[in-house]
Amino acid sequence: MLLDKYKRIIAAIIFAFVTVSVFAADTSALVKKQLDAAEEAVDEGDIETAYKKVNGALQMMNDETTPSLRSSVVSVAKLVYQQRLEGILENYDGAALSDVKIMLDKYPDVRNTKVEKLLGQIEEKQKVETEKQRKAELEASEKAAQKRHDEEQKSIKQQTEAIEKQNEAISKQAESSAELAESMKTQAEELAKSNENSEKTLKSIQTGFADLQGSMSDQAEALKESSKTQAKSTKIMVFSITGIALLILLIVLVVIVIARRSMKLQAERQEQYMQAFRLIAENTGNTNRIMLGGATDLYGQSAPLKLAGTSTWAPAAALPDVTFTPEDEEELKQLAVKCEEIGTKIDQITNRKNNSKNVSELVYKLSMQLGLSQGNSMLNFCAAMIYDAGFLGVDPAIWETETLTDEQKEEMHNHVNIAEKYLDFVPKKYWEVFDDASKKHHENMDGSGYPNGLKGDEIPQIARLIRVAETYVSMSSRRNYRQAMDKETAIEKLREQPGFYDSAVVDTLDQIV
């Protein structure tokens, strides 16, 4: 029995050895097959296929792989990786570059001087392209600011000319009134002189007929009485004319005072316009606003795509079904124009001037800074423009109410549930982004938000971007009940509530504002 036991042990060892040998041989055969396929693809100029095949060979290699086969795989991999990086240098692809870096970290033997040099050239080229894009945006923003300034100056000039014409008319009217008053005064003086002459004539008559006083006493007394009555009437007329003249002069003085005050107010308003323009000019470097409808290069060099709905913002395909063809690009431009029209209506209803535009531009910048592609960043921009579309269905009377009832507060909160009926124009392939933006922008990271109490990674990225951008725009804008906060204070307030806002988004916001 002991002999049988030894035989079974020896048989098991032999079987294991044969199995390992066969497996090693099979693995080597698979590695060789992947390597041959990679070399064939290189010869045909199909670098994409060669890259996949050589990566397959690298992954299948193990400790049983012969040194010669391992050396062949690494040698071919270096050639394929060089050609892959040369293609990325010529036509930048952020996702492809990220994948190459990951594979190089996994297989450091593939790195060589040529590979490292190509990686450096790609990074340098991207820095140059990024700087060009930044300068172009800055130049566009400065031109827009200058255009607004020119238009404001033109409006001020037109208003000033209108006021000058109005003042000229008032001056002419004042001169006419003064001439009328002077004429009435002259007539009054002439009338007084006439009355004085009448009195002198009466006295002369009384002296000349002194001898007839007895016989004509009744007639003289009557004439004297008549003269007194005439004198009294004349004095009343003089006082009336003088009073009217004084009243006219008073009206002229009031008109002149009003005109001077109007000119003073206009001068103060013009100074306010100038101060506002200077503030705009000083902040131009930090603003870099996106001009909706005026953008002609919506899709430049793409950055690595990011997956919506993760807190790590790791590279992945944000919209796997959207390739952003030229037709898609044109479609996005038209979609942006439509969203701008609706965003303007929302701001008019909610009495928040330029809120939709400011929030959407900030979401666009955050998306780009966080590494989303130009196309996906523009898609976020459009969705953020109409994230509050549900407010179009809220009773307009609520916006005029200072203190809301519980029912009115509930109706306000319900705007996230009725937004979808205003999004019927959105193409189906973009619907998910717009739906997440309009329904979930009040969700908080700790689950305390509404309507679903989502938390952390359950909240889509577009909703987290809008949550931060909307709050920052609100805090940095002046409201009837408070003054606007400065940038540092607003950022600090956001950091104090990590349960509400994504910390990674807040950190990125601090970098770009």
C-alpha positions in Angstrom: 0.0 0.0 0.0 2.9 2.4 0.7 4.2 1.7 -2.7 0.9 2.6 -4.3 0.7 5.8 -2.3 4.2 6.9 -3.6 3.1 6.1 -7.1 0.0 8.3 -6.8 2.1 11.2 -5.5 4.7 10.9 -8.3 1.8 10.7 -10.9 0.2 13.9 -9.5 3.6 15.8 -9.6 4.1 14.7 -13.2 0.5 15.8 -14.2 1.0 19.2 -12.5 4.3 19.7 -14.3 2.8 18.8 -17.7 -0.2 21.1 -17.0 2.0 24.1 -16.1 4.2 23.5 -19.2 1.2 23.3 -21.5 -0.3 26.5 -19.9 3.0 28.3 -20.2 3.2 27.2 -23.8 -0.3 28.4 -24.5 0.3 31.7 -22.8 3.5 32.2 -24.9 1.6 31.3 -28.0 -1.1 33.9 -27.2 1.6 36.6 -26.5 3.3 35.7 -29.8 -0.1 35.9 -31.6 -0.8 39.4 -30.2 2.7 40.5 -31.1 2.4 39.2 -34.7 -0.9 41.0 -35.0 0.6 44.2 -33.7 3.6 44.1 -36.1 1.2 43.4 -39.0 -0.9 46.4 -38.1 2.2 48.6 -37.9 3.2 47.5 -41.4 -0.3 48.5 -42.6 -0.2 51.9 -40.9 -3.1 51.0 -38.5 -1.5 52.4 -35.3 -4.8 52.2 -33.3 -5.0 48.4 -33.9 -1.3 47.9 -33.3 -1.7 49.8 -30.0 -4.5 47.5 -28.8 -2.7 44.3 -29.8 0.7 45.2 -28.2 -1.1 46.2 -25.0 -2.8 42.8 -25.1 0.7 41.1 -25.4 2.0 43.2 -22.5 -0.9 42.2 -20.3 -0.5 38.5 -21.1 3.2 38.3 -20.3 4.0 36.5 -17.0 7.0 35.0 -15.3 7.0 32.0 -17.7 7.4 34.3 -20.7 10.8 33.8 -22.3 13.3 36.7 -22.1 13.5 36.8 -25.9 9.8 37.0 -26.4 9.5 39.6 -23.6 12.2 41.7 -25.3 10.4 41.5 -28.7 7.1 42.6 -27.1 8.8 45.6 -25.3 10.7 46.6 -28.5 7.5 46.6 -30.6 5.6 48.4 -27.9 8.2 51.2 -27.8 7.8 51.7 -31.6 3.9 51.6 -31.4 3.8 54.0 -28.4 6.1 56.4 -30.3 3.9 56.4 -33.3 0.8 56.7 -31.1 2.2 59.8 -29.4 3.2 61.3 -32.7 -0.4 61.0 -33.9 -1.7 62.6 -30.7 0.9 65.5 -31.1 -0.5 66.1 -34.6 -4.2 65.8 -33.7 -4.6 66.2 -30.0 -6.9 63.6 -28.2 -7.1 64.0 -24.5 -8.6 60.7 -23.8 -6.0 58.8 -25.9 -3.2 60.7 -24.2 -4.5 59.8 -20.7 -4.8 56.2 -21.7 -1.1 56.2 -23.0 0.1 57.7 -19.7 -1.8 55.0 -17.7 -0.3 52.2 -19.7 3.3 53.7 -19.4 2.9 53.9 -15.7 1.8 50.2 -15.8 4.6 49.1 -18.1 7.6 51.4 -17.4 9.9 49.2 -19.6 8.2 50.8 -22.6 9.4 54.3 -21.7 12.4 55.6 -23.5 13.9 59.0 -24.5 11.8 59.3 -27.6 8.6 58.6 -25.7 9.4 61.1 -22.9 10.3 63.7 -25.5 7.0 63.3 -27.3 5.1 63.5 -24.0 6.9 66.8 -23.3 6.2 68.2 -26.8 2.4 67.3 -26.4 2.2 69.1 -23.0 4.1 72.2 -24.4 1.8 72.3 -27.4 -1.3 72.1 -25.2 0.0 75.0 -23.0 0.5 77.1 -26.1 -3.0 76.3 -27.5 -4.5 77.0 -24.0 -2.8 80.4 -23.9 -4.0 81.3 -27.4 -7.5 80.4 -26.4 -7.3 82.4 -23.2 -6.0 85.5 -25.1 -8.7 85.1 -27.7 -11.4 85.0 -25.0 -9.8 88.0 -23.3 -9.7 90.0 -26.5 -13.3 89.2 -27.2 -14.3 90.2 -23.7 -12.4 93.5 -24.0 -14.0 94.3 -27.4 -17.5 93.6 -25.9 -16.7 95.9 -23.0 -15.6 98.6 -25.3 -18.7 98.2 -27.5 -20.9 98.5 -24.4 -19.0 101.6 -23.4 -19.4 103.2 -26.8 -23.1 102.5 -26.8 -23.5 103.9 -23.3 -21.5 107.0 -24.3 -23.8 107.4 -27.4 -26.9 107.1 -25.2 -25.5 109.7 -22.7 -24.7 112.1 -25.5 -28.2 111.7 -27.0 -29.7 112.3 -23.5 -27.5 115.3 -23.0 -28.5 116.8 -26.3 -32.1 116.3 -25.5 -31.7 118.0 -22.2 -29.9 120.9 -23.8 -32.7 121.4 -26.3 -35.2 121.2 -23.5 -33.2 123.8 -21.5 -33.1 126.1 -24.6 -36.9 125.8 -24.9 -37.3 126.7 -21.2 -34.9 129.6 -21.6 -36.8 131.0 -24.6 -40.1 130.5 -22.6 -38.6 132.3 -19.6 -37.4 135.2 -21.9 -40.9 135.4 -23.4 -42.5 135.5 -20.0 -40.0 138.2 -18.8 -40.8 140.3 -21.9 -44.5 139.9 -21.2 -44.1 141.0 -17.6 -42.0 144.0 -18.7 -44.7 145.0 -21.2 -47.4 144.7 -18.6 -45.3 146.8 -16.2 -44.9 149.5 -18.9 -48.6 149.6 -19.5 -49.3 149.9 -15.8 -46.8 152.9 -15.5 -48.4 154.5 -18.6 -51.9 154.1 -17.0 -50.6 155.6 -13.7 -49.2 158.6 -15.6 -52.6 159.0 -17.4 -54.4 159.0 -14.1 -51.9 161.6 -12.8 -52.6 163.8 -15.8 -56.3 163.4 -15.3 -56.0 164.6 -11.7 -53.9 167.6 -12.8 -56.5 168.5 -15.4 -59.2 168.3 -12.8 -57.3 170.6 -10.5 -56.9 173.1 -13.4 -60.6 173.0 -14.2 -61.4 173.6 -10.5 -59.1 176.6 -10.4 -60.4 178.1 -13.7 -64.0 177.9 -12.6 -63.6 179.1 -9.0 -66.0 182.0 -9.6 -68.7 179.5 -10.8 -68.3 177.3 -7.7 -71.5 178.3 -6.2 -73.7 177.6 -9.2 -71.8 174.6 -10.3 -71.0 173.0 -6.9 -73.2 170.0 -7.5 -71.5 169.3 -10.8 -68.0 169.8 -9.4 -68.7 167.5 -6.5 -70.0 164.9 -8.9 -66.9 165.3 -11.1 -64.6 165.0 -8.1 -66.4 161.8 -7.0 -66.1 160.4 -10.5 -62.4 161.2 -10.5 -61.8 159.4 -7.2 -63.6 156.4 -8.5 -61.5 156.3 -11.6 -58.3 156.7 -9.5 -59.4 153.8 -7.3 -60.1 151.6 -10.3 -56.7 152.5 -11.8 -54.9 151.6 -8.7 -56.7 148.2 -8.5 -55.7 147.5 -12.1 -52.1 148.5 -11.4 -52.0 146.2 -8.4 -53.5 143.3 -10.5 -51.0 143.7 -13.3 -48.1 143.9 -10.9 -49.4 140.7 -9.1 -49.6 138.9 -12.4 -46.1 140.0 -13.4 -44.7 138.8 -10.0 -46.5 135.4 -10.4 -45.0 135.0 -13.9 -41.5 135.9 -12.6 -42.0 133.3 -9.8 -43.0 130.6 -12.4 -39.9 131.5 -14.5 -37.6 131.1 -11.4 -39.2 127.7 -10.5 -38.7 126.5 -14.1 -35.0 127.6 -14.0 -34.4 125.9 -10.7 -36.0 122.7 -12.0 -33.9 122.9 -15.2 -30.7 123.3 -13.2 -31.5 120.4 -10.9 -32.2 118.2 -14.0 -28.8 119.1 -15.4 -27.1 118.3 -12.1 -28.8 114.9 -11.9 -27.8 114.2 -15.5 -24.2 115.0 -14.7 -24.3 112.8 -11.7 -25.8 109.9 -13.8 -23.1 110.4 -16.4 -20.5 110.1 -13.7 -22.1 106.9 -12.4 -22.0 105.5 -16.0 -18.3 106.3 -16.2 -17.6 104.7 -12.8 -19.5 101.6 -13.9 -17.5 101.4 -17.1 -14.2 101.8 -15.2 -15.2 98.9 -12.9 -16.0 96.8 -15.9 -12.7 97.6 -17.5 -10.8 96.8 -14.3 -12.5 93.4 -14.0 -12.2 92.4 -17.6 -9.2 90.3 -17.0 -11.0 88.2 -14.4 -14.4 88.0 -16.2 -13.6 86.5 -19.7 -17.3 86.2 -20.4 -18.7 83.9 -23.1 -20.7 85.9 -25.6 -23.8 83.8 -26.5 -24.5 83.7 -30.1 -21.3 85.5 -31.0 -19.1 82.5 -30.5 -17.8 81.0 -33.7 -15.3 78.5 -32.4 -17.3 76.5 -29.9 -15.2 73.4 -30.5 -11.5 74.0 -30.3 -8.9 71.6 -28.9 -10.6 69.2 -26.6 -9.5 68.5 -23.0 -10.0 65.0 -21.4 -13.6 64.1 -21.1 -15.1 63.7 -17.6 -17.9 61.4 -16.4 -21.0 63.1 -15.1 -22.0 61.8 -11.7 -18.7 61.2 -10.0 -16.9 63.1 -7.3 -13.5 62.1 -8.5 -14.0 63.7 -12.0 -12.0 60.8 -13.5 -11.5 60.6 -17.3 -14.3 58.8 -19.1 -16.8 59.4 -21.9 -19.4 61.9 -20.5 -21.8 61.3 -23.4 -20.7 58.1 -25.1 -23.5 58.4 -27.8 -22.4 62.0 -28.8 -19.4 62.4 -31.0 -19.9 66.2 -31.7 -19.8 66.0 -35.4 -20.0 69.3 -37.4 -23.8 68.8 -37.5 -23.8 68.3 -33.7 -21.8 71.5 -33.4 -24.2 73.5 -35.4 -27.1 72.0 -33.5 -25.5 73.1 -30.2 -25.1 76.6 -31.4 -28.8 76.8 -32.3 -29.7 75.2 -29.0 -27.6 77.8 -27.1 -29.6 80.6 -28.9 -32.9 79.0 -27.9 -31.7 78.6 -24.3 -30.6 82.2 -24.1 -34.2 83.3 -25.1 -35.8 81.2 -22.4 -33.1 82.2 -19.8 -34.0 85.9 -20.4 -37.7 85.1 -19.8 -36.8 83.3 -16.5 -34.8 86.3 -15.3 -37.6 88.8 -16.2 -40.1 86.7 -14.2 -37.8 86.2 -11.2 -36.5 89.8 -11.2 -32.9 88.5 -11.3 -31.1 90.5 -13.9 -28.6 88.4 -16.1 -28.8 85.6 -13.5 -29.2 82.8 -16.1 -26.3 84.2 -18.2 -24.0 84.6 -15.3 -24.7 81.1 -13.9 -24.3 79.4 -17.3 -21.0 81.2 -18.1 -19.6 80.2 -14.7 -20.7 76.6 -15.2 -18.9 76.6 -18.6 -15.7 77.9 -17.0 -15.9 75.3 -14.2 -16.5 72.5 -16.7 -13.4 73.5 -18.8 -11.2 74.0 -15.7 -12.3 70.5 -14.4 -11.2 69.0 -17.7 -14.4 68.4 -19.6 -14.3 68.6 -23.4 -15.3 71.8 -25.2 -18.4 70.1 -26.5 -19.6 68.8 -23.1 -18.7 72.1 -21.5 -20.9 73.9 -24.0 -23.7 71.4 -23.4 -23.4 72.2 -19.6 -23.5 75.9 -20.6 -26.8 75.4 -22.4 -28.4 73.3 -19.6 -27.3 75.9 -16.9 -28.9 78.7 -18.9 -32.4 77.2 -18.3 -31.9 75.2 -15.1 -34.7 77.2 -13.4 -37.2 76.7 -16.3 -39.8 75.4 -13.8 -40.2 79.0 -12.5 -42.1 79.7 -15.8 -45.0 77.7 -14.3 -45.0 79.4 -10.9 -47.8 81.9 -10.1 -46.5 85.3 -11.2 -48.1 86.9 -8.1 -45.6 85.0 -5.8 -42.7 87.1 -7.1 -44.4 90.3 -5.8 -45.0 88.8 -2.3 -42.6 89.8 0.5 -43.5 87.0 2.9 -44.5 83.6 1.4 -47.1 81.3 2.9 -46.4 77.6 3.4 -48.4 76.8 0.3 -46.4 79.4 -1.8 -43.1 78.0 -0.5 -44.3 74.5 -1.6 -45.2 75.9 -5.0 -41.7 77.5 -5.3 -40.0 74.1 -4.4 -42.2 72.3 -6.9 -40.5 74.2 -9.8 -38.0 71.4 -10.1 -40.8 68.9 -10.8 -42.5 70.9 -13.6 -39.4 72.0 -15.5 -39.5 69.2 -18.0 -42.6 70.5 -19.8 -40.6 73.6 -20.9 -37.7 71.4 -22.3 -39.6 69.8 -25.2 -37.3 71.5 -27.7 -34.1 69.7 -26.3 -32.8 66.9 -28.6 -33.3 63.4 -27.1 -29.5 62.7 -27.0 -29.0 65.8 -24.7 -32.1 65.3 -22.6 -30.4 63.6 -19.6 -28.1 66.6 -19.0 -31.0 69.1 -19.1 -33.2 66.9 -17.0 -30.5 66.5 -14.3 -29.8 70.3 -14.4 -33.4 71.3 -13.9 -34.5 68.7 -11.4 -31.5 68.1 -9.2 -29.7 71.5 -8.7 -31.1 71.8 -5.2 -29.7 68.5 -4.0 -27.0 68.7 -1.3 -23.9 66.6 -0.8 -25.1 65.4 2.6 -28.6 64.4 1.4 -30.4 67.3 2.9 -31.6 68.8 -0.4 -34.7 68.3 -2.5 -36.6 66.8 -4.3 -35.1 63.3 -3.8 -32.6 63.8 -1.0 -29.7 62.5 -3.1 -26.2 62.6 -1.6 -22.6 62.5 -2.8 -22.0 60.7 -6.1 -25.7 60.1 -6.5 -25.9 63.8 -7.6 -25.0 64.3 -11.3 -22.0 66.6 -12.0 -24.1 69.2 -13.8 -26.4 69.6 -10.8 -23.3 70.0 -8.5 -21.8 72.6 -10.8 -25.1 74.6 -10.9 -25.5 74.3 -7.1 -22.1 76.0 -6.5 -22.4 78.5 -9.4 -25.9 79.6 -8.6 -25.1 80.2 -4.9 -21.9 82.1 -5.8 -23.7 84.4 -8.3 -26.4 85.1 -5.8 -24.0 86.0 -3.0 -21.8 88.2 -5.2 -24.9 90.1 -6.6 -26.6 92.9 -4.9 -30.1 92.2 -3.6 -32.8 94.5 -2.1 -32.2 92.9 1.3 -28.4 92.9 1.4 -25.2 94.2 -0.3 -23.1 92.0 -2.6 -20.3 89.9 -1.1 -16.7 90.1 -2.3 -15.1 87.1 -3.9 -13.1 86.0 -0.9 -16.2 86.2 1.5 -18.4 84.3 -1.0 -15.8 81.5 -1.4 -15.4 81.2 2.3 -19.1 80.9 2.9 -19.2 78.0 0.3 -16.3 76.2 2.1 -18.1 76.5 5.4 -20.9 74.2 4.1 -19.2 71.1 2.6 -22.5 69.3 3.3 -24.2 71.4 0.7 -21.5 72.0 -2.0 -19.0 69.7 -3.8 -15.6 70.7 -2.3 -13.8 70.0 -5.6 -16.0 72.4 -7.5 -15.6 75.1 -4.8 -11.8 74.7 -5.0 -11.9 75.0 -8.8 -14.2 78.1 -8.5 -11.6 79.7 -6.2 -9.0 79.3 -9.0 -11.0 80.9 -11.8 -12.9 83.9 -10.2 
